[in-house]
Amino acid sequence: MKYIGPMIRHIVLFTWKDDATDEQRAAVTAELGKLPGVIPQLCAFTVGADAGINQGNHDYAVVADFDSVDDYLIYRDHPLHQAVIVDHIRPILASRAAVQLKL
């Protein structure tokens, strides 16, 4: 049986540049959606655009759960994750906020 210690939840909020296209935004979701299939350390992974209920919110969120800090670090540094950041997120990124919580 695998030991389940304190879990780590990684939360990232993005605001896109005003000129970000629908195609670019959709590509972020599509590319992030590939990560659970290649990074087994992801226990849970939710991504998506803000629902548009409140003004002033960020445009997009990523919430990822990991069994340990080490598993989070594997995800953080994984080459495919880094490629999504460089190729799809940074080109349309206006601002970013992130936090890692111990659960």
C-alpha positions as CSV (number, residue, x, y, z in Angstrom):
1,M,0.0,0.0,0.0
2,K,1.3,3.4,-0.9
3,Y,1.8,5.9,2.0
4,I,-0.4,9.0,1.6
5,G,1.2,11.8,3.6
6,P,0.2,15.4,3.5
7,M,-1.2,16.2,0.0
8,I,-0.1,19.3,-1.9
9,R,-2.6,21.4,-3.9
10,H,-1.1,23.6,-6.6
11,I,-3.4,26.5,-7.7
12,V,-2.5,28.8,-10.5
13,L,-4.5,31.8,-11.8
14,F,-3.9,33.4,-15.2
15,T,-5.0,36.6,-16.8
16,W,-4.6,36.6,-20.6
17,K,-3.4,39.5,-22.7
18,D,-6.2,41.5,-24.4
19,D,-5.1,40.2,-27.8
20,A,-5.1,36.5,-26.9
21,T,-7.2,34.7,-29.4
22,D,-9.9,32.1,-28.8
23,E,-7.6,29.6,-30.6
24,Q,-4.7,30.4,-28.3
25,R,-6.9,30.0,-25.2
26,A,-8.3,26.7,-26.4
27,A,-4.8,25.5,-27.1
28,V,-3.9,26.1,-23.4
29,T,-6.7,23.8,-22.3
30,A,-6.0,21.2,-24.9
31,E,-2.3,21.0,-24.1
32,L,-2.8,21.1,-20.3
33,G,-5.3,18.3,-20.8
34,K,-2.6,16.0,-22.1
35,L,-0.5,16.2,-18.9
36,P,-2.5,13.7,-16.7
37,G,-1.8,11.0,-19.3
38,V,2.0,11.6,-19.1
39,I,2.6,12.7,-15.6
40,P,1.5,9.9,-13.2
41,Q,2.2,12.0,-10.1
42,L,-1.0,14.1,-10.8
43,C,-3.7,12.8,-8.4
44,A,-6.3,15.3,-9.6
45,F,-6.2,17.9,-12.3
46,T,-8.8,20.6,-13.1
47,V,-8.3,23.4,-15.6
48,G,-10.6,25.9,-17.2
49,A,-11.8,29.4,-17.9
50,D,-13.4,31.6,-15.3
51,A,-17.2,31.2,-15.3
52,G,-17.7,35.0,-15.7
53,I,-19.8,35.4,-12.6
54,N,-17.7,38.2,-10.9
55,Q,-15.9,41.0,-12.5
56,G,-12.2,41.4,-11.8
57,N,-11.5,37.6,-11.7
58,H,-8.5,36.0,-13.4
59,D,-9.3,34.4,-16.8
60,Y,-8.2,30.9,-16.2
61,A,-7.3,28.4,-13.4
62,V,-5.3,25.3,-12.9
63,V,-5.8,23.2,-9.7
64,A,-3.6,20.1,-9.3
65,D,-3.3,17.7,-6.4
66,F,-0.2,15.7,-5.5
67,D,0.6,13.1,-2.8
68,S,3.9,14.9,-1.9
69,V,6.1,17.9,-2.5
70,D,8.4,15.6,-4.5
71,D,5.5,14.6,-6.8
72,Y,4.6,18.3,-7.3
73,L,8.3,19.1,-8.1
74,I,8.3,16.3,-10.7
75,Y,5.2,17.9,-12.3
76,R,6.6,21.4,-12.1
77,D,9.9,20.5,-13.8
78,H,8.5,17.9,-16.3
79,P,9.6,18.8,-19.9
80,L,6.1,18.5,-21.3
81,H,4.6,20.8,-18.6
82,Q,7.4,23.3,-19.2
83,A,6.7,23.1,-23.0
84,V,3.1,24.0,-22.4
85,I,4.2,27.0,-20.4
86,V,6.7,28.2,-22.9
87,D,4.8,27.5,-26.1
88,H,1.2,28.2,-25.1
89,I,0.8,30.1,-21.8
90,R,3.6,32.7,-21.9
91,P,2.8,34.1,-25.3
92,I,-0.7,35.2,-24.1
93,L,0.0,35.7,-20.4
94,A,-0.6,39.1,-18.8
95,S,-0.4,38.0,-15.1
96,R,-0.1,34.9,-13.0
97,A,-0.7,34.1,-9.3
98,A,0.1,30.8,-7.7
99,V,0.0,29.0,-4.4
100,Q,0.9,25.5,-3.1
101,L,-1.2,24.4,-0.1
102,K,-0.6,21.5,2.3
103,L,-3.9,19.6,2.7
